[in-house]
Amino acid sequence: IWDTAGQERFRSVTHAYYRDANALLLLYDVTNKASFDNIRAWLTEIHEYAQQDVVVMLLGNKADSTHNRVVKREEGEKLAKEFGVPFMETSAKSGLNVELAFTAVAKELKHRTMKEPDEPKFELKEFVDREMRTAGCC
């Protein structure tokens, strides 16, 4: 797990990491519009440099900061839909959906390596949506 925090000083090395990555969790801060605006560039780079079958998930972090929110949930959902990646909001502070994000990605990766020819395809987005509905999450 590499956490670059979107810092510019890691920009030059991220292309090398994309090539070997199995999964990428892209986080933006719902209280920081610039972090959300930068996601489009990160997604574009991922599609250019990462393996074609890399698992990508978009996460809007700090969902607990309702008073300071500047990025609406719908904006994150729209961007995720545009790039065809699963989306959820998380909170590192409260733990909201953090485990679910990692579990969903792990299940997808495991399914890819263990899949039998006649087994139905695991759908990451559907799994995330179902788990979030079951949990009664936001």
C-alpha positions as CSV (number, residue, x, y, z in Angstrom):
1,I,0.0,0.0,0.0
2,W,1.5,3.3,-1.1
3,D,0.0,6.5,0.3
4,T,1.2,9.5,-1.7
5,A,-1.5,11.8,-0.3
6,G,-1.6,13.3,-3.8
7,Q,1.6,15.2,-3.1
8,E,3.3,16.7,-6.1
9,R,6.7,15.4,-5.0
10,F,5.5,11.8,-5.6
11,R,4.1,12.6,-9.0
12,S,7.2,11.6,-10.9
13,V,7.4,8.1,-9.3
14,T,3.7,7.2,-9.4
15,H,3.8,6.1,-13.1
16,A,6.2,3.3,-12.1
17,Y,3.9,2.2,-9.3
18,Y,0.9,2.3,-11.5
19,R,2.4,-0.4,-13.8
20,D,2.6,-3.0,-11.0
21,A,-0.4,-2.0,-9.0
22,N,-3.2,-4.5,-8.6
23,A,-5.6,-1.9,-7.0
24,L,-5.8,1.8,-6.6
25,L,-7.9,3.6,-4.0
26,L,-8.3,7.3,-5.0
27,L,-9.3,9.5,-2.1
28,Y,-10.4,13.1,-2.1
29,D,-11.3,15.3,0.8
30,V,-15.0,16.3,0.8
31,T,-13.9,19.5,2.6
32,N,-11.4,20.4,-0.1
33,K,-12.6,21.2,-3.6
34,A,-9.0,21.2,-5.0
35,S,-8.5,17.6,-3.9
36,F,-11.7,16.6,-5.7
37,D,-10.7,18.6,-8.9
38,N,-7.4,16.8,-9.0
39,I,-9.1,13.3,-9.1
40,R,-9.8,13.7,-12.8
41,A,-6.1,14.1,-13.6
42,W,-5.3,11.1,-11.4
43,L,-7.9,8.9,-13.1
44,T,-6.6,10.0,-16.5
45,E,-3.1,9.0,-15.5
46,I,-4.3,5.7,-14.2
47,H,-6.0,4.9,-17.4
48,E,-2.8,5.8,-19.3
49,Y,-0.2,4.1,-17.1
50,A,-1.8,1.3,-15.1
51,Q,-2.6,-2.2,-16.1
52,Q,-5.9,-2.4,-18.0
53,D,-7.4,-4.7,-15.4
54,V,-6.4,-2.7,-12.3
55,V,-9.1,-2.4,-9.7
56,V,-9.9,1.3,-9.0
57,M,-12.2,2.7,-6.4
58,L,-13.0,6.4,-5.7
59,L,-13.5,7.4,-2.1
60,G,-14.7,10.8,-0.8
61,N,-13.0,11.0,2.7
62,K,-14.0,13.1,5.7
63,A,-17.7,12.3,5.3
64,D,-18.1,13.0,9.0
65,S,-17.2,16.7,8.4
66,T,-20.8,17.7,7.4
67,H,-20.3,21.4,8.4
68,N,-17.2,21.9,6.3
69,R,-18.3,19.9,3.2
70,V,-17.8,21.6,-0.1
71,V,-18.0,18.5,-2.4
72,K,-21.5,17.0,-2.6
73,R,-21.8,13.2,-2.6
74,E,-23.6,13.5,-6.0
75,E,-20.5,15.1,-7.5
76,G,-18.4,12.1,-6.4
77,E,-21.0,9.7,-7.7
78,K,-21.1,11.5,-11.1
79,L,-17.3,11.4,-11.5
80,A,-17.1,7.7,-10.5
81,K,-19.9,6.9,-13.0
82,E,-18.1,8.8,-15.8
83,F,-14.9,6.8,-15.2
84,G,-16.8,3.5,-14.5
85,V,-15.4,3.0,-11.0
86,P,-17.1,2.2,-7.7
87,F,-17.6,5.0,-5.3
88,M,-18.3,5.5,-1.6
89,E,-17.8,8.1,1.0
90,T,-15.5,7.2,4.0
91,S,-14.3,8.7,7.2
92,A,-10.9,7.8,8.6
93,K,-12.0,9.6,11.8
94,S,-15.1,7.6,12.5
95,G,-14.1,4.5,10.5
96,L,-17.2,4.8,8.2
97,N,-16.8,2.5,5.2
98,V,-13.0,2.2,5.6
99,E,-13.1,-1.6,6.2
100,L,-15.7,-2.0,3.5
101,A,-13.5,-0.3,0.9
102,F,-10.5,-2.5,1.6
103,T,-12.7,-5.6,1.9
104,A,-14.4,-4.9,-1.4
105,V,-11.1,-4.5,-3.2
106,A,-9.7,-7.6,-1.6
107,K,-12.7,-9.6,-2.6
108,E,-12.4,-8.4,-6.2
109,L,-8.7,-9.3,-6.3
110,K,-9.3,-12.7,-4.7
111,H,-12.1,-13.5,-7.1
112,R,-9.9,-12.7,-10.1
113,T,-7.3,-15.2,-9.0
114,M,-9.6,-18.0,-7.7
115,K,-12.4,-17.7,-10.4
116,E,-13.6,-21.0,-11.8
117,P,-14.7,-20.9,-15.5
118,D,-18.4,-21.4,-14.8
119,E,-18.5,-19.2,-11.7
120,P,-20.4,-16.0,-12.0
121,K,-18.3,-12.8,-12.2
122,F,-17.9,-10.9,-9.0
123,E,-19.2,-7.3,-9.5
124,L,-17.3,-4.9,-7.2
125,K,-19.7,-2.0,-7.7
126,E,-22.7,-4.1,-7.0
127,F,-21.0,-5.6,-3.9
128,V,-20.2,-2.1,-2.6
129,D,-23.8,-0.8,-3.3
130,R,-25.3,-3.8,-1.6
131,E,-23.1,-3.6,1.4
132,M,-23.8,0.1,1.8
133,R,-27.6,-0.5,1.6
134,T,-27.4,-3.3,4.1
135,A,-25.4,-1.2,6.5
136,G,-27.9,1.7,6.2
137,C,-25.1,3.9,5.3
138,C,-25.2,7.4,3.8
